[in-house]
Structures are given as C-alpha cells and as structure tokens.
Amino acid sequence: MRSPFLAAAAAVTLVACSRPEPPTLKPELATVTAVTVRGIELRVQIQAYNPNGIALSTRSMKANVLLDGKYDVGTVTAPTPLELPAKKWTRIEAPLSVKWQDLTSIAALAAQSRGVPYQVSGTVAIGGETLNVDVPFRLSGTITHEQLVTAIGNSLPGLPLPGLR
C-alpha cells in the first residue's frame, strides 16, 4: 500500500514539472492617434490572462497594419516590458508607429472620400524562465477621411487629387 504522502509528493512534482500554459489575449482596442507624413500612429490595448501559478513577462509587441484589406502599411515591433501576475488579467498597452511604405496607395485611398478600414495583426512576445511564446492577436478600426486628407496634404502639397479638400 502506498503512502498518501508519497502520492501527494508525486502529484506536486508532476504539476511543478509541467510546462506553463500560454496566456490568453483578449484584444480591446486599436486607436489611430495620428496619421502623419511619416506614417500612422496607433495605441493598441489588449487584456492578457496568465492562467499559470507563476508570473510571466511580456517582452514586445509585433504588429502589421493593413489598410482597406489590401494595402500593407508595414510591420513594427515595440517593447512592452510588463509583468503578468499569476491567475490575473492585465492590460497591455503599446504605442505603435508604422512608416508608410507606399504613399501613392494612401493618396488613392484618401481620394475616395470615405473612411478607410484598418486591421492590426500581430503577436505579443511573452517569456519567463520556463515559457517563451508569441501569442497572436487581431484588431480593427477605421481611419477617417479627414485624417487621410490631412496626412496627404502635408506630405504631398499641391498634388491634385479628386475628392481631397
């Protein structure tokens, strides 16, 4: 007959040696904070739940911005050092600044006299002593026509585009 103490010790050892689970990300918001001559600036907010009994840390957020479902603005990585306490939800916020790769396409979007949908797809790099993982997320929103017109007007003065004020 086995001792209850040995069974409990074996269970604790098994749990202690098991690999931690990756956190769960719940995307909240991607807000355009500026559209400039250089690119688009966003603030991304994500809730992260750490299901483990140990704290984990975020290292960085990598994100790609796509406009109107087809124009790839670019990819950026921003540092996001933050502790994710065990068994708790924590908000991760990151400012992202993505430089324009093709200003001509952006000008064409601005000429359409409408808001332009955007999608932010990326990963949050999370790591600790026993876990290093990139957890994916996706957010979306709309850049207003006025934001695009201002950016194009500042970067391409004198460019005659239909629909631009």
SVG drawing of the C-alpha trace seen along z (x, -y; Angstrom):
<svg xmlns="http://www.w3.org/2000/svg" viewBox="-17 -73 32 75">
<polyline fill="none" stroke="black" stroke-width="0.4" points="0.0,0.0 1.3,-3.4 1.6,-6.2 -0.7,-9.2 2.3,-11.4 4.1,-9.8 1.1,-10.2 0.8,-13.9 4.5,-14.4 4.3,-12.7 1.3,-14.9 3.2,-18.1 6.3,-17.1 4.2,-16.3 2.5,-19.8 5.8,-21.6 7.4,-20.0 4.6,-20.6 5.1,-23.3 3.2,-26.6 0.3,-27.4 0.5,-30.4 -1.6,-33.4 -4.9,-34.2 -5.1,-37.5 -8.4,-39.5 -7.9,-42.4 -9.7,-45.5 -8.8,-48.4 -6.5,-49.8 -6.9,-53.6 -5.4,-55.7 -3.7,-58.6 -2.1,-60.3 -1.8,-60.0 1.3,-61.9 3.7,-62.5 5.8,-59.7 3.1,-57.1 0.4,-56.0 0.5,-56.0 -1.7,-53.7 -2.3,-52.8 -3.1,-49.1 -4.8,-47.8 -5.0,-44.1 -6.1,-42.2 -3.8,-39.3 -4.8,-36.5 -2.0,-34.4 -3.5,-31.0 -0.3,-29.8 0.7,-29.8 3.8,-31.8 4.2,-35.4 5.3,-35.8 6.6,-38.8 5.8,-40.4 8.8,-41.5 7.5,-43.1 4.5,-43.5 4.9,-43.0 2.2,-44.3 1.4,-44.6 -1.1,-47.2 -3.3,-46.6 -5.5,-49.3 -8.7,-48.6 -8.0,-44.9 -5.2,-45.1 -2.6,-47.9 0.2,-46.6 1.4,-49.7 4.2,-47.8 5.3,-45.9 6.7,-47.3 8.0,-45.9 7.6,-47.9 9.0,-46.9 6.3,-46.1 8.0,-45.1 5.3,-44.2 4.7,-41.5 1.7,-39.3 0.8,-38.2 -0.3,-34.6 -4.0,-33.9 -4.9,-37.5 -5.9,-39.8 -3.5,-42.6 -3.9,-45.3 -1.0,-45.6 -0.8,-49.0 1.6,-49.8 2.1,-52.8 2.9,-51.7 4.4,-53.9 4.3,-52.4 6.1,-54.2 4.3,-54.5 5.8,-52.1 3.6,-53.3 2.3,-56.8 0.8,-56.7 -1.7,-54.0 -2.5,-56.1 -3.2,-59.1 -5.5,-56.9 -7.4,-55.9 -7.8,-59.5 -9.2,-60.4 -12.1,-58.0 -13.8,-60.4 -14.5,-57.8 -13.1,-56.3 -10.6,-53.5 -10.8,-50.3 -7.6,-49.1 -6.5,-45.8 -3.7,-45.3 -2.5,-41.7 0.4,-40.7 1.9,-38.9 2.9,-39.6 6.2,-38.0 5.8,-36.5 8.6,-34.9 9.8,-33.8 12.1,-31.2 10.1,-28.3 8.0,-29.7 8.8,-31.8 5.9,-32.1 4.4,-34.6 0.7,-34.9 -1.3,-36.2 -3.9,-39.0 -6.0,-40.9 -7.8,-44.3 -9.6,-46.5 -11.0,-50.1 -11.4,-52.9 -9.2,-55.9 -11.3,-58.9 -11.2,-60.6 -10.1,-63.8 -7.1,-62.1 -6.0,-60.8 -6.6,-64.1 -4.5,-65.9 -1.6,-63.4 -1.6,-63.5 -1.9,-67.3 1.0,-67.7 3.2,-65.2 2.3,-65.9 1.5,-69.6 0.0,-70.7 -1.0,-67.2 -4.3,-67.4 -6.4,-64.5 -10.1,-64.3 -12.2,-64.3 -9.5,-66.0 -10.4,-69.3"/>
</svg>
